[in-house]
């Protein structure tokens, strides 16, 4: 006979996975990968399109168009520090508006140490008023449950509060989209910190899709995410078997159980980082929900 508590936790985990979002780059190989995996992904799924330094405007717009044509919801990234001028921002938004891909965007500061134009951070871009002129209705903003390697924690919290307030003042819906994590404890503490600050925005929690262990650890190191032996064991894989692969089953199930115990976490869904490929991630999500 099934344990009622275990059964409840499993159902909660399935609900957490349902409505997940994904991410692709503007590169053709990612568009091809999305096309090949499309039958595995629920219609209407949000698919973020990155704004990397080695991509250009036509690539980003073409990828967003492909997302929309496949029956998904494009969420183009806009990297504030990579925008050289207001005119360039408007050119990008105008091109996206022509294909009906501006309702949802992700406003992020970006990597360049020195801003290439008038937007040193996402907050400045949000406050400019330009986004809503091109049909933007919902803006995702960044969250960092395990901190940021180059930004102090108190600064991250202040930016999150300021951006949340600015979006509310602008009449724009908000989503907090987080960096990926391996450890449920700092994730839960961070979510409680968000809610304690009166921010009731939906959170899309960054979660690594199934991938090789070496690849997962490599990405964790690159983005400053904790990946020591204790944490990765909690996540469900061992540093003594680097040739293997791992999925987020344990992480998601444990997190769902923690959410059940504390309903104050509010609205939380997953944002899947597809380090092992779109098809592998979509298959994992489909099978996890179906089991």
Backbone as CSV, one residue per row, in Angstrom:
resi,resn,N_x,N_y,N_z,CA_x,CA_y,CA_z,C_x,C_y,C_z
1,UNK,0.854,-1.205,0.000,0.000,0.000,0.000,0.881,1.243,0.000
2,UNK,0.574,2.216,-0.872,1.399,3.411,-0.998,1.304,4.282,0.250
3,UNK,2.408,4.863,0.602,2.443,5.803,1.721,1.738,7.094,1.292
4,UNK,0.657,7.511,1.979,-0.085,8.713,1.570,0.804,9.952,1.487
5,UNK,1.750,10.080,2.435,2.629,11.240,2.424,3.520,11.245,1.181
6,UNK,4.071,10.051,0.827,4.914,9.934,-0.359,4.110,10.230,-1.616
7,UNK,2.887,9.696,-1.675,2.013,9.914,-2.828,1.702,11.394,-3.004
8,UNK,1.418,12.078,-1.902,1.127,13.511,-1.958,2.332,14.297,-2.448
9,UNK,3.520,13.934,-1.945,4.742,14.612,-2.356,5.000,14.412,-3.844
10,UNK,4.738,13.191,-4.338,4.933,12.898,-5.756,4.004,13.740,-6.614
11,UNK,2.759,13.855,-6.213,1.795,14.654,-6.973,2.191,16.131,-6.951
12,UNK,2.687,16.595,-5.817,3.142,17.991,-5.729,4.325,18.231,-6.648
13,UNK,5.233,17.251,-6.727,6.388,17.369,-7.609,5.956,17.433,-9.064
14,UNK,4.964,16.638,-9.432,4.451,16.666,-10.798,3.859,18.034,-11.126
15,UNK,3.111,18.586,-10.182,2.518,19.919,-10.407,3.596,20.989,-10.542
16,UNK,4.698,20.805,-9.811,5.804,21.760,-9.893,6.436,21.737,-11.281
17,UNK,6.534,20.556,-11.863,7.133,20.423,-13.199,6.181,20.905,-14.291
18,UNK,4.892,20.670,-14.105,3.911,21.102,-15.110,4.036,22.607,-15.353
19,UNK,3.970,23.007,-16.613,4.077,24.426,-16.934,5.494,24.945,-16.907
20,UNK,6.474,24.027,-16.985,7.877,24.445,-16.995,8.174,25.324,-18.205
21,UNK,9.254,26.071,-18.125,9.738,26.842,-19.268,11.125,26.334,-19.649
22,UNK,11.573,26.729,-20.849,12.839,26.264,-21.399,13.659,27.448,-21.884
23,UNK,14.852,27.161,-22.363,15.729,28.225,-22.865,16.536,27.711,-24.054
24,UNK,16.637,28.542,-25.098,17.499,28.231,-26.236,18.336,29.459,-26.562
25,UNK,19.405,29.253,-27.312,20.171,30.375,-27.857,19.580,30.733,-29.215
26,UNK,20.109,31.781,-29.821,19.655,32.168,-31.150,20.300,31.378,-32.264
27,UNK,21.186,30.448,-31.901,21.932,29.700,-32.915,21.035,28.674,-33.610
28,UNK,21.356,28.425,-34.869,20.523,27.547,-35.698,20.400,26.151,-35.094
29,UNK,21.491,25.661,-34.490,21.437,24.304,-33.935,20.396,24.194,-32.820
30,UNK,20.217,25.261,-32.052,19.211,25.238,-30.998,17.799,25.305,-31.574
31,UNK,17.638,26.075,-32.646,16.332,26.148,-33.307,15.979,24.785,-33.899
32,UNK,16.963,24.135,-34.503,16.753,22.785,-35.035,16.399,21.824,-33.897
33,UNK,17.125,21.926,-32.787,16.858,21.070,-31.640,15.449,21.261,-31.097
34,UNK,14.989,22.509,-31.041,13.635,22.793,-30.565,12.611,22.197,-31.528
35,UNK,12.866,22.328,-32.818,11.958,21.775,-33.824,11.853,20.264,-33.677
36,UNK,12.986,19.620,-33.468,13.001,18.159,-33.329,12.309,17.698,-32.050
37,UNK,12.365,18.525,-31.011,11.773,18.144,-29.721,10.351,18.665,-29.548
38,UNK,9.834,19.386,-30.537,8.563,20.104,-30.383,7.404,19.203,-29.969
39,UNK,7.359,17.986,-30.499,6.240,17.091,-30.192,6.235,16.637,-28.740
40,UNK,7.381,16.800,-28.049,7.499,16.390,-26.649,7.149,17.508,-25.675
41,UNK,7.038,18.725,-26.197,6.868,19.913,-25.354,5.423,20.392,-25.445
42,UNK,4.762,20.642,-24.318,3.366,21.101,-24.369,3.216,22.420,-25.114
43,UNK,2.169,22.520,-25.920,1.871,23.769,-26.612,1.725,24.890,-25.588
44,UNK,2.194,26.077,-25.945,2.094,27.218,-25.039,3.215,27.331,-24.037
45,UNK,4.169,26.404,-24.077,5.321,26.471,-23.172,6.141,27.723,-23.458
46,UNK,6.568,28.398,-22.407,7.447,29.559,-22.575,8.851,29.083,-22.930
47,UNK,9.413,29.657,-24.002,10.766,29.324,-24.420,11.575,30.618,-24.496
48,UNK,12.528,30.755,-23.587,13.373,31.943,-23.566,14.411,31.869,-24.676
49,UNK,14.728,33.027,-25.256,15.732,33.124,-26.319,16.834,34.067,-25.839
50,UNK,18.044,33.562,-25.747,19.141,34.311,-25.135,19.578,35.531,-25.950
51,UNK,20.404,36.361,-25.310,20.954,37.583,-25.919,22.454,37.562,-25.637
52,UNK,23.167,36.680,-26.346,24.592,36.480,-26.097,25.444,37.377,-26.987
53,UNK,26.699,37.549,-26.585,27.590,38.436,-27.320,27.929,37.943,-28.714
54,UNK,27.845,36.620,-28.928,28.175,36.073,-30.246,26.943,35.860,-31.125
55,UNK,25.833,36.469,-30.747,24.614,36.451,-31.553,24.341,37.856,-32.079
56,UNK,23.565,37.946,-33.153,23.177,39.262,-33.655,21.653,39.359,-33.697
57,UNK,21.168,40.546,-34.055,19.728,40.795,-34.030,18.954,39.816,-34.913
58,UNK,19.364,39.600,-36.177,18.605,38.654,-37.018,18.523,37.253,-36.425
59,UNK,19.608,36.777,-35.791,19.591,35.453,-35.169,18.565,35.396,-34.041
60,UNK,18.567,36.409,-33.193,17.655,36.420,-32.050,16.199,36.495,-32.502
61,UNK,15.937,37.349,-33.482,14.570,37.508,-33.984,14.115,36.244,-34.701
62,UNK,15.002,35.648,-35.489,14.661,34.418,-36.205,14.328,33.294,-35.233
63,UNK,15.103,33.193,-34.155,14.840,32.160,-33.156,13.497,32.399,-32.467
64,UNK,13.206,33.654,-32.118,11.927,33.977,-31.478,10.762,33.660,-32.413
65,UNK,10.955,33.926,-33.695,9.911,33.617,-34.683,9.676,32.118,-34.761
66,UNK,10.756,31.339,-34.755,10.625,29.874,-34.801,9.881,29.353,-33.574
67,UNK,10.196,29.918,-32.405,9.508,29.527,-31.169,8.006,29.736,-31.319
68,UNK,7.633,30.900,-31.813,6.208,31.240,-31.964,5.530,30.330,-32.990
69,UNK,6.208,30.090,-34.110,5.613,29.274,-35.176,5.437,27.817,-34.754
70,UNK,6.232,27.367,-33.797,6.104,26.006,-33.291,4.997,25.867,-32.237
71,UNK,4.344,26.970,-31.910,3.236,26.932,-30.963,3.616,27.203,-29.528
72,UNK,4.831,27.746,-29.324,5.291,28.082,-27.985,5.278,29.600,-27.792
73,UNK,5.568,30.039,-26.580,5.557,31.463,-26.254,6.992,31.968,-26.170
74,UNK,7.420,32.818,-27.106,8.800,33.317,-27.048,8.988,34.322,-25.925
75,UNK,10.112,34.188,-25.214,10.499,35.147,-24.176,11.913,35.625,-24.519
76,UNK,12.024,36.637,-25.390,13.355,37.115,-25.782,14.075,37.775,-24.607
77,UNK,15.362,37.465,-24.466,16.193,38.149,-23.486,16.638,39.494,-24.046
78,UNK,16.751,40.468,-23.159,17.340,41.756,-23.530,18.440,42.060,-22.520
79,UNK,19.671,42.007,-22.971,20.827,42.235,-22.099,21.148,43.720,-22.067
80,UNK,20.813,44.378,-20.956,20.911,45.834,-20.868,22.303,46.352,-21.210
81,UNK,23.328,45.722,-20.686,24.690,46.228,-20.858,25.247,45.981,-22.259
82,UNK,24.543,45.159,-23.041,24.955,44.934,-24.428,24.249,45.861,-25.410
83,UNK,23.284,46.648,-24.933,22.539,47.561,-25.802,23.329,48.857,-25.965
84,UNK,23.687,49.177,-27.205,24.567,50.326,-27.459,23.845,51.662,-27.415
85,UNK,22.522,51.668,-27.617,21.776,52.931,-27.648,20.293,52.645,-27.517
86,UNK,19.525,53.687,-27.230,18.072,53.516,-27.194,17.570,53.120,-28.575
87,UNK,18.180,53.660,-29.611,17.774,53.331,-30.974,17.951,51.834,-31.243
88,UNK,19.040,51.257,-30.733,19.261,49.830,-30.933,18.226,49.000,-30.175
89,UNK,17.892,49.434,-28.969,16.851,48.753,-28.207,15.530,48.803,-28.964
90,UNK,15.201,49.970,-29.502,13.950,50.118,-30.230,13.961,49.306,-31.526
91,UNK,15.109,49.200,-32.161,15.214,48.384,-33.374,14.919,46.915,-33.050
92,UNK,15.481,46.444,-31.960,15.263,45.058,-31.551,13.800,44.822,-31.206
93,UNK,13.227,45.704,-30.393,11.830,45.557,-29.991,10.887,45.675,-31.184
94,UNK,11.209,46.566,-32.104,10.379,46.723,-33.303,10.384,45.453,-34.143
95,UNK,11.572,44.856,-34.299,11.676,43.607,-35.072,10.901,42.484,-34.389
96,UNK,10.963,42.436,-33.062,10.206,41.430,-32.326,8.699,41.685,-32.429
97,UNK,8.307,42.956,-32.377,6.887,43.302,-32.469,6.298,42.874,-33.815
98,UNK,7.093,42.957,-34.869,6.625,42.577,-36.208,6.252,41.102,-36.286
99,UNK,6.855,40.277,-35.444,6.526,38.848,-35.455,5.678,38.456,-34.239
100,UNK,5.206,39.453,-33.505,4.352,39.190,-32.353,5.059,38.530,-31.193
101,UNK,6.276,38.981,-30.915,7.082,38.331,-29.872,7.568,39.303,-28.806
102,UNK,6.749,40.284,-28.452,7.174,41.247,-27.422,6.353,41.191,-26.142
103,UNK,5.322,40.385,-26.076,4.493,40.391,-24.867,5.285,39.981,-23.633
104,UNK,6.210,39.042,-23.810,7.013,38.531,-22.697,8.488,38.724,-23.029
105,UNK,9.222,39.381,-22.138,10.669,39.537,-22.323,11.372,39.274,-20.990
106,UNK,12.665,39.009,-21.087,13.499,38.847,-19.889,14.537,39.958,-19.896
107,UNK,14.430,40.882,-18.956,15.358,42.008,-18.853,16.453,41.651,-17.856
108,UNK,17.695,41.594,-18.351,18.813,41.181,-17.511,19.983,42.132,-17.725
109,UNK,20.805,42.311,-16.691,21.929,43.238,-16.805,22.915,42.831,-17.879
110,UNK,23.355,41.577,-17.846,24.306,41.097,-18.850,25.735,41.083,-18.346
111,UNK,26.618,40.504,-19.139,27.980,40.213,-18.704,29.027,41.315,-18.868
112,UNK,28.939,42.183,-19.884,30.044,43.132,-20.098,30.376,43.940,-18.843
113,UNK,31.669,44.044,-18.530,32.086,44.800,-17.345,31.740,46.276,-17.496
114,UNK,31.817,46.777,-18.730,31.469,48.165,-19.023,30.258,48.195,-19.942
115,UNK,29.191,48.904,-19.573,28.015,48.975,-20.441,28.375,49.543,-21.815
116,UNK,27.791,48.971,-22.854,28.067,49.429,-24.209,27.202,50.621,-24.606
117,UNK,26.258,51.000,-23.732,25.364,52.110,-24.043,24.765,52.709,-22.783
118,UNK,23.522,53.182,-22.872,22.927,53.958,-21.772,22.282,53.137,-20.665
119,UNK,22.374,51.788,-20.745,21.671,50.951,-19.772,22.662,50.122,-18.950
120,UNK,23.058,50.607,-17.802,24.017,49.875,-16.965,23.420,48.649,-16.284
121,UNK,22.091,48.580,-16.257,21.423,47.451,-15.611,19.994,47.345,-16.124
122,UNK,19.345,46.252,-15.761,17.971,46.025,-16.207,17.014,47.077,-15.648
123,UNK,17.276,47.538,-14.423,16.397,48.529,-13.809,16.316,49.799,-14.643
124,UNK,17.461,50.263,-15.129,17.481,51.471,-15.950,16.650,51.276,-17.210
125,UNK,16.761,50.106,-17.815,15.992,49.813,-19.025,14.492,49.754,-18.725
126,UNK,14.129,49.141,-17.608,12.721,49.069,-17.221,12.157,50.466,-16.986
127,UNK,12.922,51.293,-16.296,12.450,52.652,-15.980,12.409,53.575,-17.190
128,UNK,13.051,53.185,-18.290,13.084,54.045,-19.485,11.714,54.201,-20.127
129,UNK,10.816,53.254,-19.892,9.490,53.306,-20.493,9.435,52.812,-21.927
130,UNK,10.580,52.391,-22.461,10.629,51.955,-23.856,9.927,50.611,-24.050
131,UNK,10.052,49.714,-23.106,9.535,48.355,-23.292,8.046,48.340,-23.622
132,UNK,7.252,49.043,-22.822,5.809,48.985,-23.025,5.361,49.684,-24.310
133,UNK,6.216,50.535,-24.871,5.880,51.182,-26.142,5.805,50.180,-27.282
134,UNK,6.396,49.018,-27.102,6.423,48.000,-28.152,5.611,46.761,-27.786
135,UNK,4.687,46.923,-26.842,3.754,45.840,-26.536,4.187,44.883,-25.449
136,UNK,5.236,45.208,-24.714,5.660,44.334,-23.615,4.615,44.384,-22.497
137,UNK,4.207,43.213,-22.040,3.221,43.124,-20.963,3.779,42.458,-19.708
138,UNK,4.747,41.584,-19.896,5.330,40.857,-18.761,6.842,40.864,-18.886
139,UNK,7.516,41.184,-17.787,8.977,41.235,-17.780,9.505,40.271,-16.733
140,UNK,10.357,39.360,-17.175,11.066,38.495,-16.235,12.328,39.225,-15.769
141,UNK,12.653,39.051,-14.502,13.863,39.644,-13.940,14.658,38.539,-13.240
142,UNK,15.940,38.780,-13.046,16.830,37.719,-12.570,16.806,37.562,-11.051
143,UNK,16.933,36.300,-10.619,17.078,35.991,-9.201,18.243,35.045,-9.017
144,UNK,18.929,35.154,-7.872,20.140,34.361,-7.635,20.083,33.702,-6.254
145,UNK,19.459,32.521,-6.168,19.341,31.847,-4.861,20.677,31.577,-4.176
146,UNK,21.740,31.373,-4.952,23.052,31.107,-4.357,24.013,32.271,-4.549
147,UNK,23.456,33.464,-4.790,24.280,34.651,-4.946,24.864,34.785,-6.339
148,UNK,25.665,35.821,-6.507,26.309,36.124,-7.789,27.798,36.322,-7.522
149,UNK,28.661,35.738,-8.350,30.102,35.835,-8.068,30.657,37.248,-8.090
150,UNK,29.963,38.181,-8.761,30.496,39.536,-8.905,29.647,40.621,-8.255
151,UNK,28.522,40.235,-7.627,27.607,41.228,-7.049,27.303,40.848,-5.604
152,UNK,27.446,41.793,-4.706,27.201,41.538,-3.284,25.738,41.177,-3.048
153,UNK,25.507,40.335,-2.052,24.159,39.846,-1.776,23.186,40.973,-1.456
154,UNK,23.622,41.973,-0.660,22.711,43.058,-0.318,22.335,43.880,-1.554
155,UNK,23.261,43.976,-2.493,22.979,44.693,-3.746,21.967,43.908,-4.587
156,UNK,22.123,42.583,-4.634,21.175,41.753,-5.367,19.761,41.908,-4.818
157,UNK,19.639,41.899,-3.501,18.317,42.061,-2.899,17.736,43.437,-3.220
158,UNK,18.566,44.479,-3.135,18.074,45.822,-3.422,17.609,45.945,-4.866
159,UNK,18.382,45.370,-5.787,17.997,45.401,-7.200,16.680,44.665,-7.429
160,UNK,16.507,43.519,-6.760,15.272,42.752,-6.924,14.076,43.556,-6.426
161,UNK,14.225,44.198,-5.287,13.142,45.023,-4.751,12.847,46.204,-5.669
162,UNK,13.902,46.862,-6.145,13.716,48.043,-7.004,13.068,47.674,-8.330
163,UNK,13.508,46.563,-8.935,12.925,46.152,-10.219,11.468,45.728,-10.042
164,UNK,11.180,45.026,-8.967,9.800,44.618,-8.701,8.902,45.838,-8.553
165,UNK,9.385,46.834,-7.821,8.604,48.062,-7.619,8.440,48.824,-8.924
166,UNK,9.507,48.899,-9.730,9.452,49.629,-11.000,8.462,48.991,-11.963
167,UNK,8.433,47.666,-12.006,7.487,46.976,-12.893,6.050,47.200,-12.428
168,UNK,5.846,47.169,-11.126,4.505,47.428,-10.591,4.063,48.838,-10.919
169,UNK,4.958,49.808,-10.758,4.640,51.203,-11.076,4.331,51.385,-12.558
170,UNK,4.988,50.587,-13.407,4.793,50.697,-14.859,3.571,49.921,-15.344
171,UNK,2.930,49.195,-14.437,1.762,48.415,-14.819,2.112,47.161,-15.597
172,UNK,3.328,46.665,-15.409,3.789,45.476,-16.113,3.796,44.268,-15.176
173,UNK,3.387,43.126,-15.692,3.465,41.895,-14.915,4.930,41.492,-14.771
174,UNK,5.217,40.719,-13.739,6.604,40.333,-13.461,6.718,38.841,-13.192
175,UNK,7.884,38.315,-13.517,8.274,36.952,-13.181,9.725,37.032,-12.717
176,UNK,10.075,36.266,-11.682,11.475,36.180,-11.269,12.028,34.868,-11.803
177,UNK,13.038,34.967,-12.644,13.662,33.808,-13.275,15.049,33.625,-12.668
178,UNK,15.306,32.456,-12.088,16.537,32.310,-11.313,17.632,31.527,-12.031
179,UNK,18.856,31.764,-11.566,19.989,30.929,-11.943,19.707,29.510,-11.438
180,UNK,20.324,28.522,-12.068,20.075,27.143,-11.643,20.777,26.840,-10.328
181,UNK,20.227,25.856,-9.624,20.772,25.450,-8.326,20.755,23.935,-8.215
182,UNK,21.611,23.407,-7.331,21.644,21.986,-7.028,21.120,21.685,-5.622
183,UNK,21.030,22.693,-4.782,20.767,22.464,-3.356,19.453,23.108,-2.944
184,UNK,18.560,22.308,-2.370,17.244,22.811,-1.985,17.294,23.816,-0.843
185,UNK,18.263,23.690,0.069,18.273,24.542,1.264,18.447,26.028,0.938
186,UNK,19.484,26.431,0.176,19.586,27.849,-0.151,18.442,28.327,-1.041
187,UNK,17.903,27.439,-1.871,16.753,27.813,-2.707,15.567,28.177,-1.826
188,UNK,15.282,27.324,-0.860,14.140,27.567,0.026,14.350,28.835,0.852
189,UNK,15.559,29.029,1.359,15.852,30.226,2.149,15.692,31.480,1.312
190,UNK,16.140,31.411,0.064,16.044,32.576,-0.828,14.579,32.890,-1.150
191,UNK,13.789,31.859,-1.442,12.372,32.084,-1.739,11.680,32.738,-0.550
192,UNK,11.978,32.262,0.652,11.385,32.875,1.844,11.828,34.333,1.972
193,UNK,13.084,34.624,1.589,13.564,35.995,1.608,12.797,36.886,0.650
194,UNK,12.474,36.334,-0.518,11.675,37.072,-1.503,10.298,37.386,-0.924
195,UNK,9.653,36.370,-0.378,8.295,36.566,0.151,8.295,37.473,1.387
196,UNK,9.327,37.384,2.217,9.422,38.237,3.401,9.533,39.712,3.025
197,UNK,10.009,39.973,1.808,10.119,41.359,1.322,8.837,41.845,0.639
198,UNK,7.796,41.041,0.749,6.500,41.435,0.195,6.388,41.272,-1.308
199,UNK,7.290,40.508,-1.916,7.266,40.287,-3.359,6.537,38.977,-3.625
200,UNK,5.334,39.051,-4.215,4.529,37.849,-4.425,4.556,37.366,-5.870
201,UNK,5.508,37.875,-6.648,5.678,37.517,-8.047,5.899,36.011,-8.223
202,UNK,5.414,35.475,-9.351,5.727,34.080,-9.672,7.242,33.921,-9.817
203,UNK,7.757,32.837,-9.265,9.174,32.507,-9.391,9.314,31.310,-10.324
204,UNK,10.204,31.434,-11.299,10.565,30.295,-12.146,11.975,29.891,-11.746
205,UNK,12.030,28.743,-11.115,13.261,28.298,-10.472,14.155,27.546,-11.457
206,UNK,15.354,28.074,-11.682,16.295,27.449,-12.592,16.675,26.052,-12.140
207,UNK,16.482,25.070,-13.021,16.732,23.673,-12.707,17.478,23.020,-13.864
208,UNK,18.608,22.381,-13.618,19.320,21.713,-14.709,18.552,20.498,-15.207
209,UNK,18.368,20.419,-16.516,17.788,19.220,-17.087,18.779,18.068,-17.008
210,UNK,18.372,16.858,-17.372,19.280,15.709,-17.305,20.478,15.905,-18.219
211,UNK,21.652,15.595,-17.709,22.895,15.798,-18.471,24.009,14.989,-17.842
212,UNK,25.123,14.923,-18.534,26.296,14.267,-17.987,26.807,15.005,-16.765
213,UNK,27.316,14.250,-15.797,27.753,14.846,-14.532,28.893,15.841,-14.751
214,UNK,29.855,15.491,-15.600,30.957,16.404,-15.876,30.434,17.722,-16.440
215,UNK,29.466,17.630,-17.329,28.905,18.829,-17.954,28.180,19.691,-16.927
216,UNK,27.416,19.061,-16.051,26.697,19.804,-15.021,27.670,20.538,-14.093
217,UNK,28.727,19.854,-13.668,29.697,20.474,-12.770,30.437,21.607,-13.472
218,UNK,30.715,21.425,-14.763,31.381,22.473,-15.539,30.540,23.741,-15.591
219,UNK,29.251,23.593,-15.840,28.369,24.761,-15.881,28.231,25.385,-14.495
220,UNK,28.168,24.545,-13.456,28.073,25.075,-12.097,29.285,25.934,-11.777
221,UNK,30.473,25.456,-12.133,31.708,26.202,-11.883,31.717,27.517,-12.648
222,UNK,31.250,27.475,-13.893,31.262,28.673,-14.742,30.355,29.769,-14.199
223,UNK,29.221,29.357,-13.594,28.250,30.342,-13.139,28.277,30.575,-11.634
224,UNK,29.297,30.044,-10.960,29.450,30.306,-9.542,28.437,29.611,-8.666
225,UNK,27.898,28.487,-9.151,26.907,27.731,-8.383,27.615,26.673,-7.549
226,UNK,27.199,26.513,-6.294,27.830,25.541,-5.414,27.682,24.121,-5.935
227,UNK,28.776,23.375,-5.983,28.720,21.995,-6.464,29.721,21.133,-5.705
228,UNK,29.772,21.295,-4.378,30.693,20.451,-3.617,30.100,19.061,-3.406
229,UNK,30.881,18.169,-2.813,30.494,16.759,-2.720,29.169,16.568,-1.988
230,UNK,28.969,17.311,-0.912,27.742,17.148,-0.133,26.524,17.579,-0.943
231,UNK,26.650,18.699,-1.650,25.518,19.227,-2.403,25.148,18.308,-3.550
232,UNK,26.157,17.854,-4.307,25.832,17.018,-5.458,25.270,15.664,-5.027
233,UNK,25.655,15.203,-3.865,25.072,13.960,-3.351,23.594,14.176,-3.047
234,UNK,23.265,15.319,-2.457,21.861,15.643,-2.193,21.077,15.734,-3.493
235,UNK,21.733,16.250,-4.541,21.072,16.411,-5.837,20.808,15.058,-6.485
236,UNK,21.675,14.091,-6.203,21.413,12.761,-6.720,22.518,12.155,-7.551
237,UNK,23.733,12.719,-7.509,24.837,12.050,-8.201,26.115,12.156,-7.390
238,UNK,27.086,11.358,-7.777,28.313,11.223,-6.991,29.520,11.714,-7.763
239,UNK,30.381,12.430,-7.077,31.617,12.906,-7.702,32.582,11.764,-8.014
240,UNK,32.305,10.577,-7.478,33.173,9.433,-7.775,32.777,8.743,-9.078
241,UNK,31.678,9.178,-9.677,31.227,8.579,-10.935,30.941,9.676,-11.956
242,UNK,31.990,10.353,-12.369,31.842,11.505,-13.257,31.429,11.113,-14.672
243,UNK,31.509,9.832,-15.018,31.145,9.404,-16.357,29.639,9.213,-16.500
244,UNK,28.937,9.257,-15.377,27.496,9.025,-15.415,26.712,10.266,-15.793
245,UNK,25.398,10.162,-15.708,24.513,11.294,-15.967,23.545,11.436,-14.803
246,UNK,22.875,12.556,-14.739,21.955,12.802,-13.625,20.814,13.691,-14.074
247,UNK,19.664,13.475,-13.479,18.501,14.325,-13.710,18.074,14.965,-12.401
248,UNK,17.111,15.861,-12.472,16.727,16.621,-11.279,15.632,15.974,-10.431
249,UNK,15.399,14.670,-10.604,14.284,14.013,-9.898,14.321,14.254,-8.393
250,UNK,15.466,13.956,-7.756,15.578,14.099,-6.307,15.401,15.549,-5.884
251,UNK,16.056,16.467,-6.600,15.959,17.896,-6.303,14.515,18.365,-6.351
252,UNK,13.800,18.004,-7.430,12.419,18.464,-7.623,11.495,17.852,-6.573
253,UNK,11.648,16.567,-6.307,10.776,15.906,-5.334,10.994,16.452,-3.926
254,UNK,12.256,16.641,-3.549,12.547,17.201,-2.222,12.013,18.621,-2.100
255,UNK,12.178,19.401,-3.153,11.711,20.787,-3.130,10.190,20.847,-3.003
256,UNK,9.500,19.987,-3.740,8.038,19.950,-3.657,7.581,19.619,-2.247
257,UNK,8.291,18.699,-1.588,7.951,18.365,-0.210,8.135,19.544,0.729
258,UNK,9.193,20.325,0.501,9.430,21.518,1.319,8.353,22.563,1.072
259,UNK,7.909,22.683,-0.172,6.842,23.632,-0.491,5.538,23.228,0.180
260,UNK,5.254,21.931,0.187,4.036,21.441,0.843,4.028,21.816,2.314
261,UNK,5.216,21.776,2.928,5.317,22.066,4.359,5.236,23.556,4.663
262,UNK,5.396,24.394,3.626,5.385,25.848,3.842,4.698,26.536,2.662
263,UNK,3.371,26.628,2.687,2.623,27.222,1.577,2.958,28.696,1.311
264,UNK,3.703,29.335,2.218,4.036,30.755,2.020,4.980,30.969,0.838
265,UNK,5.523,29.876,0.265,6.421,30.044,-0.885,5.691,30.626,-2.086
266,UNK,4.364,30.465,-2.137,3.592,31.064,-3.222,3.776,30.346,-4.549
267,UNK,3.627,31.102,-5.635,3.644,30.527,-6.982,5.075,30.266,-7.444
268,UNK,5.405,28.984,-7.663,6.740,28.602,-8.133,6.596,27.556,-9.230
269,UNK,7.302,27.745,-10.329,7.399,26.764,-11.402,8.877,26.569,-11.727
270,UNK,9.170,25.660,-12.647,10.557,25.380,-13.021,10.915,26.033,-14.351
271,UNK,12.166,26.484,-14.427,12.751,26.922,-15.696,13.908,25.981,-15.976
272,UNK,13.788,25.186,-17.033,14.744,24.122,-17.294,15.911,24.623,-18.143
273,UNK,17.119,24.454,-17.612,18.345,24.724,-18.377,18.759,23.412,-19.046
274,UNK,18.792,23.420,-20.360,18.910,22.170,-21.112,20.360,21.834,-21.439
275,UNK,21.170,21.641,-20.425,22.595,21.358,-20.643,22.808,20.044,-21.398
276,UNK,21.875,19.115,-21.254,22.002,17.834,-21.942,21.201,17.765,-23.222
277,UNK,20.600,18.893,-23.629,19.834,18.922,-24.863,18.347,19.102,-24.609
278,UNK,17.675,19.741,-25.563,16.246,20.000,-25.448,15.425,18.713,-25.410
279,UNK,15.778,17.778,-26.275,14.999,16.542,-26.350,15.080,15.751,-25.049
280,UNK,16.277,15.663,-24.475,16.445,14.930,-23.215,15.654,15.593,-22.092
281,UNK,15.673,16.914,-22.060,14.955,17.637,-21.006,13.453,17.494,-21.165
282,UNK,12.965,17.663,-22.391,11.526,17.550,-22.641,11.033,16.134,-22.356
283,UNK,11.844,15.144,-22.703,11.475,13.750,-22.428,11.422,13.499,-20.928
284,UNK,12.423,14.027,-20.209,12.429,13.864,-18.749,11.161,14.463,-18.143
285,UNK,10.808,15.688,-18.548,9.638,16.357,-17.966,8.362,15.592,-18.288
286,UNK,8.234,15.148,-19.520,7.040,14.374,-19.918,6.911,13.107,-19.074
287,UNK,8.012,12.376,-18.958,7.988,11.112,-18.214,7.793,11.327,-16.723
288,UNK,8.364,12.393,-16.181,8.220,12.677,-14.747,6.756,12.961,-14.411
289,UNK,6.101,13.729,-15.265,4.690,14.067,-15.023,3.799,12.849,-15.192
290,UNK,4.182,11.963,-16.119,3.323,10.811,-16.461,3.465,9.655,-15.465
291,UNK,4.585,9.602,-14.721,4.815,8.394,-13.897,3.914,8.320,-12.666
